[in-house]
Amino acid sequence: MAALAIPMRDDPDVLKLLDLLNTPGYQAEKQGFSSLINYVDVISEQYNNILTELTDLKDRIGDITDRKNPLAVMVERLSSVVSGIGERLKAIKDSIVGFCKDTLDAAKDKGLSALGAVSETLHIHEGLEAISKGLGTAAAKCENLEKFHQERVALHEAVESAESPEPTVSLADLLADTRIDFENLTPDELEMTYAKLLEIGMNSDLSASESDCLQDLIDDAESLLPNRDEADYSQAIENESEQGEEI
């Protein structure tokens, strides 16, 4: 992942087009286009901030390729999602710059009438809103992972300093034998993993941050499952528990 450089408001072609839109009769187009550029820059800053937080978290949790470290796997998966959002945002920024170049060239050939095309860019707001929502979700997950990491560090330090530490079952312990690299699982493996995550959530005493991280995992797994929902698996888990009690 790479940060998005140069705010759009500083791009030479964007500045030229905004200057040309000062022409009388095109104030509405300038206002709409200027608002679009500002919105892109706000979202770009939002993306760069999340990127910085994830990079910092990666540096502090150790080997990101350690598949036995659930926090590392979750950070890696979130980083991949954020990277994909960044690519979409960069594509939009590139398309806007390309539009500016084309409009400036058209204005040289056809005159100021070419500026009417600026209104065609306003539909981009919808795509940007979806990107902003995705980044908001990613930021919340990143905050959950940060809390999870801080709690695990604090617990580790407390256990090391205690003379007779009590055994503690953490989310990391509960996930030790559970694969959470969902994209690499077969449909059957994904269903089994999803059911296991729900079972952990129903039967485990987790901290607030661990519960948040577990719910993020459940949501991610559920989004990849076809035609099944949490109620199906919760009922299945309850049925298995009842059968076990009867035995």
Order of alpha helices (4+ residues) and beta strands (2+ residues): alpha-alpha-alpha-alpha-alpha-alpha-alpha-alpha
